Amino acid sequence: MERRGNYLAALRAKGVCTRSSGVMYRDPPVYQAQVGLKPGQSRCTEGTGGCTFVADPDAEWYAAQDAL
């Protein structure tokens, strides 16, 4: 686990977004980042490198994490 954590930290330090923080669609929105999302969508809120990733459907969110 330590090795994986170090790997993800190194990616973040290089400006690579790891999709480690996000919000899902909710009506009504609770967080500003949820505004404008449609059912089944998730938005990255990690902020690394100005990330604006929106996954549609949620499966894209998990696939993006698994690709790292």
GIFEN-V652957 format. One record per pair of residues at least 24 apart in sequence whose C-alpha atoms are under 10 Angstrom apart, sorted by the first residue. I is the first residue (numbers start at 1). J is the second residue. Records with the same first field share a line. If there is no record, write none. Layout:
I=J / J
//
This chain:
7=68
8=68
11=48 / 68
12=46 / 47 / 48 / 49
13=48 / 49
14=48 / 49
15=47 / 48 / 49 / 50 / 51
16=47 / 48 / 49 / 50 / 51 / 68
17=44 / 45 / 46 / 47 / 48 / 49 / 50 / 51 / 52 / 53 / 64 / 65 / 68
18=44 / 46 / 47 / 48 / 51 / 64 / 65 / 66 / 67 / 68
19=43 / 44 / 45 / 46 / 47 / 48 / 51 / 53 / 61 / 62 / 64 / 65 / 66 / 68
20=44 / 45 / 46 / 47 / 48 / 65
21=45 / 46 / 47
22=46 / 47 / 53 / 54 / 61
23=54
24=54 / 55 / 58
25=58
//
